[in-house]
């Protein structure tokens, strides 16, 4: 892998900034270079939010994502705003609970009930960002599972470690199911 540019987008309060930081830290644990940046609307909770991560085996010259290789959209507003700026042969990961009108897209598109998985399978919607990381890493192998789990556990409060491990595992399981269906 030379360089991968990822954009994680949704609304404030979904933990996407934290997810971006965790993803960058996992890449560093894997011995890669990584930069992470973020922006969110004036109303932090509820407004548009995005985190961008660039992961590379080489030096990273510019910290901003141009056309993303992968875009995660966890809200319709984020999908409308950012999905169109994804490489034509890239990957879109959409939270099907919030993104009801997916765009036309020539690359791979995965519509996954991320927040629903967090709520029903894991027990708390607050870990939807960690489920999303499991899905992203599971479909792209951008970081190893071990590094991602280590980065997650280093970033979450101690009393939530088991919950977050369960969320990450649920994301990986969802990705595995997507890839199996794709291969049929």
N, C-alpha and C positions, 0 to 999 in steps of 0.2 A: 504494500500500500504506500503510495507516494504521499498523497494528501487527500483528506476527506473533510468537507465543510458541512456542518450540521446546523440547522436552525430549529430550535424548540420554541413553539409559540402557543399561546392560549390567552387566558385572562389572568390578571393578578390574583394571587392567592392559591394558584394551583401548584406552586412549588417548582416552577420551571427554571428559575434562576438557580436554585439549589441543585436541580437535576443537571444543569449545564456545568456547574462547578464539580459535581461528582463525576460526570463523564470525563471532564478534562483531567481530574485527578487519577481516574482509572487508567487513562492513556499514559500518563506520566509513570504510573506504577508498572505499566507494560514496557517502559523504556522508550516511549515515543515522545515527540514534542507536542505541546498542546497550548492553545490560548483560548480564553473564554471571555466573552463580553456580553453585556446585557442592556436592555432598555425596557422601560415600561411607561405607560401613559400617566397623565397627571393624577388619576385616581388609582393608587397602587393596587388596591383590592377591587377587582371587578373590571378594571380597564385593560387594554391590550398590553401584553407583555411578551418579551422574547429573550431568549438566551442564545448566543451563537458560540459554537465550539469549532475550532479547527484543529485537526489531529494530523500529524505528519511524521514521516520517518526522517524528514530533512528539516532544515531551518525554516521557520515561518516568518516571511518578510512583512506581512500585512495582517493585522489582527481582526479585520472585518470580513464577514462572509459576503461574497458577491452573489453568484447563483449557487444555491445550496445543492449539495449532492443528496442530502436527506433533509426533509422538512417534516417535523411533527406539528400537527395542528390539533389542539385540544379545545377549540371553539370555532364556531362558524366564522366569526369575525376574523380570527387569526388565519383560517383557511383562505378566506376571501382576500386577505391582505398579503399573505406570504407564499401561498402554494404556487402561484404563477411565476415566482422567482426561484424555481427549482429547475435543475438541469433536466432537459427533455428525457434523458435516460436515467434520471435519478429515482429516488424513492420518496413516496409520500406515506406517512403514517397518520391516520385520522382517527380521532376518538369518535366512534359512530354514535355515541350517546349525545354528542354536542354538534357534530358536523353532519347535517341532514342533506346538504346539497354539495356533494363532492364535485370538484372541477373535472373538466376533460383533461386527461393527462396521459402522455405517451409512455411514461416510465412505469415502474411498479407502484401500485397503490394498495395499501393494506388498511382496511377499515376494521378497527378493533374496538370493542366496547370497554375501553381502558378504565374509565371511571366506574362503570358497572362492575367490572372484575374486582376493582379495589373495594367496592362497597359489599358486593355479595360473596365473593370468594375469600377475600382477606379480612373483611369486617369493618374497614374504615376508608371513606373516600379520600381522606387526607394523604394516603399513600399512592394515589393515582400517578403521581410523578415517578415513583419508583417502579410501578408496574410498567409505565411507558419506557423507562430505561431498559427494563428487561426485554420488552418487545423490540426496541431499537437494536440493542446488542445482539439479540437472538436472530434477527433477520439480516444483520450486516456483519457480525463478528468484528466490529470496529475495535472492541476491547475484549479482553478475556473475561470470562465469568468470574474467575477468582479475583482479578483486580477490581472489577466493578463491585463485587460484594464487599471487598475490603474498603473501597472508597465510600460506599453507602454506610457501612457500619462505623467508619471514622467520622462521619458527618451528622449522624442522627443522635438524638438524646438516648442515653443508655437504656431507659425503660421502654424504648420503642424498637430496640434492635430485632427482637423476634418478629414483630409485626412487619418491619421493613424487609427482613429476610424472606418472609412469606410472600410479600408483595413482589419482590424481585423474582422469586421462583415462579409466581403466577404469570408474570410478564414473559419469562423464558418459555414457559409451557404454552402460552398463547402463540408465541412466535414459532415454536416447533410445530404446532397444529397448522398454522398458516402455511408453512413451508411444505408440510406433508400434503396438504390439499393442493398446493401449487404443483407439486410433482406428480399428482395423479393424472 
